Amino acid sequence: MTTSEDKIVAVDLFCGVGGLTHGLERAGIDVRLGVDKDPDCQYPFEANNGAKFLHADVGQMPASVIRKALDDAPVTLLAGCAPCQPFSTYSRKAKRAGDRSAKRKSHPDDWRLVERFSELVKELSPDLVTMENVPPLATQEVFTNFVDELEKRYWVHYAVVECQTLGLPQTRKRLVLLASRFGPVSLPSSDLPRVTVRQTIGGLPELAAGEVHPEDPLHRACRLSSLNLERIRASKPGGTWRDWPERLLAACHERSTGSTYPSVYGRMEWDAPAPTITTQAFGYGNGRFGHPAQDRAITLREAAMLQGFPRNYKFIRNGDRVSFATLGRLIGNAVPVPLGETIGSVLTEHVARTAKPIIKKSA
């Protein structure tokens, strides 16, 4: 049980719309501040969480801002998910397309935000640190250097986590790092029952392509061309475009390069987890994002719920225009809420077990 003496107070860097913060707060952590340079994140972050939002570039922000937010905290946590440029959607697409610039060695600026996160940890010496990121980061020198620096002052653990084992209804893998000055800490093995697409979005009202639910502007489906409407009607849950009659095939499918990507233009399966929700999950042709039964792609609300956000999570003010591109980006880039809650639960239990009396690893 958490007491006032071991209450964890956190700052969430690169906070986005608040997926990590929401999970941490569910686990009993007091998140006081979220920082992100994207102004579109402010409303959803503050409308759904108890923390304040600071519109700022973490790469340029002085450590004093974070120190002030953590002032007088019994136990401090610095959390964040630094964007990694080499693993951006553009970089991956360019590499697949043979873009020579995408094949170059990583430029130092690509990793600047990871390095800045490391610098802030060194300057602030929080009691706890957590970082969530893409699995390929674990193979990069910048991550090895970060861990080496942490291990001078912290007990460190990191692992690649399959999020569906934590109750997230999608097949998403993430690199999670935990560090503590109180003692060894780790993510326990977990294998919760798989949460399915049906369990997550099966209760939402039916929609046709291009329709929006009158009571929820995010429960809105993209329009489909007549050709794509024929295609989705020919698509089987869990199948591929290879199930279609030949007249529906796109030119790219007939090329050798296109034949290696069977997951585009696919339907999800009701009784399985969703694929990884991306920033383009609202588009039928962008992956296996077709609804399992209805002839449309999933809606923005469905994408958010598959990321673990509650159905009533607010992303826009009443009356604001809905932008698929903007909200798709915010939802797809979010830390899944169940992952944040798992991290928070591990840390609160760790502190309650090890921090009385508080003995910190010396610098």
C-alpha positions, 0 to 999 in steps of 0.5 A: 500500500502506497503511503505519503512517504513513498508516494511517487511523483512523476514528470512525463517527457514526450507525453503525447496525448497521455497514454503513459500518464493515464496508465501511471495515474491508474497505478497510483502515481502522481504525474504532475507535468507532461511535456511535448512540443506538439500543441495538439496534445494539450487538450487530450492530455489535460482533459483526461489526466490530473497533470499539467501540460507544458508545450515545449521542446524537450531537446531545448528545455532546461532541467530546472523546469522538471526539477521545479515540478518534482520539488518536495516529492517523496519519490521522483520518477522521470518517464518518457518515450523519446521519438527515434527518427531512424524508426519513423514511418517515413524512414522505414518506407524510404528504406523499403523503397530503396531510398539511398539516404535512408540507408545511410548510417544514423546521423547523431541528430537522429538520436539527439532526444534519446541522448537528451533524456539521458542528460536530464537523468544525469542532471536531475538524479530522479529516484526512478526512471522509465523509458518506453520505445521501439524494440530496434533501439536496443541494438543501437549504441546510443541505448547502450551508452544510456544504460552504461551511464545509468548503471553507475547510479541505478539498478537497471532492467530492460526488456522487449515486451509483447503488449498483448500479454499485458492485456492490450488488444493488439500485437504490439512490441515495445522496449521498456526500461526501468531503473531504480536507486532503491534496489533491483527492479524488473518487469515480471513475466505476465501472460494475461488472457488475450483481449480480443477485438470483439471484447474491445470494440464489439459493442460500438454502434455500427457504421457504414464507410463515410459515416459518423456517430452523432454522439461521438465525433471520433466514431467516424469511418473514412469514405471508401471508393467504389473499388475499395468497397468491392475489395473489402466486401471480398476480404475475409477476416484474417485473410489477405488481398490474395483472396480477391478475384483478379479484377480487384487486384491493384497494380502493385500487388502484381509486382514482385515487390508488392506480393511480399506485403499481404497484410495491406487491405486486410480485415481484423479478426473478431476473436484475436488481438488487432495488429499494431495500431499505427498512425494510419490505422483509419485507412483500409489500404494501410494495413489490416485495418478493415473492420471484422464485419462492417464494410469499412476501416476502423474508426478513430475511436476504435483505434484509440480503444485498441490502444487501451484508451477508455471509450470516453477519453476526450481527444478534441473539444466539443465542436472542434473539427475532426482531422483523420491525419492529426488524430490518427497520428496522436493515437498511433504514436501514443503509449498504450495505456495498459503498458503505462499501468503495468509500468506504474504498478511495478514501480509502486510495488517496488517502492513500497517493498524496497524504499523503507527506509529509503536507501539510494544507490550512490552516484 
